[in-house]
Amino acid sequence: MKRIVIDKNKCIGCFQCKHCCYSVFEIGSDGKAKVRYGISQGGIIDTETAVINCPTGAISIVELDSSNSGSTGSSFISFLN
């Protein structure tokens, strides 16, 4: 399963991800990026664009196996099965 990961410790709230991929990202109440609820598989190409354009490298797409349970300071969301 692939997931979008946003490292809240790296995010500076510049909104580049939202500009690249409005349908996937939004700005949370903390002023940092978060993934919109209910995104679809079609957003993967735009999400990769946001990963490339994030100036701090706060966004990544990772392949998780059953041993990965998350990490402190990051926002996880299921993206693709």
BELBELQUI-V440917 format. One record per backbone hydrogen bond with DSSP energy under -0.5 kcal/mol. CO is the residue of the C=O (numbers start at 1). NH is the residue of the N-H. E is the energy in kcal/mol with one decimal. If there is no record, write none. Layout:
BEGIN
co = [CO/CO]
nh = [NH/NH]
e = [E/E]
END
This chain:
BEGIN
co = [1/2/2/3/4/5/5/6/6/7/7/15/16/17/21/21/24/26/26/28/32/34/36/40/41/42/43/44/45/46/47/48/49/50/54/58/60/60/62/62/65/67/71/73/73/74/75/77/80]
nh = [64/79/80/62/77/7/60/8/75/10/11/19/20/21/24/25/36/28/34/31/28/26/39/43/44/45/47/48/49/50/51/52/53/54/57/7/5/62/3/64/68/69/74/8/9/76/6/4/2]
e = [-2.9/-2.4/-1.6/-2.5/-1.1/-0.5/-2.2/-1.0/-2.6/-1.3/-1.9/-2.1/-2.3/-2.7/-1.7/-2.2/-3.7/-0.5/-2.4/-2.2/-3.3/-2.6/-0.7/-1.6/-1.8/-0.5/-2.5/-2.1/-1.5/-2.0/-2.3/-2.1/-2.1/-1.3/-0.9/-2.9/-3.3/-0.5/-2.4/-0.6/-1.6/-0.6/-1.3/-2.1/-0.7/-0.5/-1.9/-1.5/-1.7]
END
